[in-house]
């Protein structure tokens, strides 16, 4: 009987439980992966706090971005093979789509899981949530290629297809927002305005490509952006903070006649934003994004190549690492938002 240690959400607004789970036999399209690193995202915080609405799957495992090593493949799996290094991503790619699996506690109690779950030592993953990567790519940095980079950079490269001379404001420069800053710099955007309330994040954004920063705790970001753009507003705004106020202000900050806001942040279930409909008549646009419109099998290898060539500087986005036993402390650090960009859970690969 094979087992794994896992972090389990059993009750909303309660600490995750660390427990042993029995690994099921692999079914068609499933892959057993030894998790190396797993990233913490606001999506997990929202699940834990019940902000995504009714959770019908309790108790369940968590985590949707990471890196690891394939240990075993199930029937009909063709995309990966044992011993390969892989990125684990919630964004669907090629391969069989197996949407859920179940684990059991030693007492027989069922613990639910999805197609991907990374807050574990070992995890059964759907084939289409894996992308093989070369061994030269460090597994620590590779974990960011599962969500933060594909979403943030993907918005710039895929969703809006930013070009040189474009102006862009990024509201909330955590993992996703900072990834958008890096991509905007790569795309040659003329003005890259980082908006946040954390001086640490703002200083860091200047180091990786932002041309201007706005501390929204000290000044109105809309007024600041209008001053920086000569009253025109920006061509594009990305909302990555997941807050009602920042979504509304980001929309006001874009230009008339084609200015576009992309919302990447998540509000609590049923929370609404309020916009002036006349702004739409003036030509402003607002769109959503699904993982930066990323195609994992196309985009993740591209990011690996950029990283290995020294053109995707993501090392410093990782501000702290915790072991799985300390995941609740990691979640508290991430939730604080101060001096934090991306927090990883690290598993020993010995």
Buried (B, 14 or more C-beta within 10 A) or exposed (E): EEBBBBBBBBEBEEBBBBBEBBBBEBEEBBBBBBBBBBBBBBBBBBBBEBBBEEBEBBBBBBBBBBBBBBBBBBEEBEBBEEEBBBBBBBBBBBBBEBEEBEBBBEEEEEBBBBBBBBBBBBBBBBBBBBBBBEEEBBBBBBBBBBBBBBBBBBBBBBBBEBEEEBBBBBBBBBBBBBBBBBBBBBBEBEBBBBBBBBBBBBEBBBEBBBBBBBBBEEEEBBEBBBEBBEEBBBBBBBBBBBBBEBBBBBBBBBBEEEBBBBBBBBBEEEEEBEBEEEBEEEEBBBEEBEBBBBBBBEBBBBBBEBBEEEEBBBEEBBBBBBEBEBBBBBBEBBBEBEEBBBBBBBBEEE
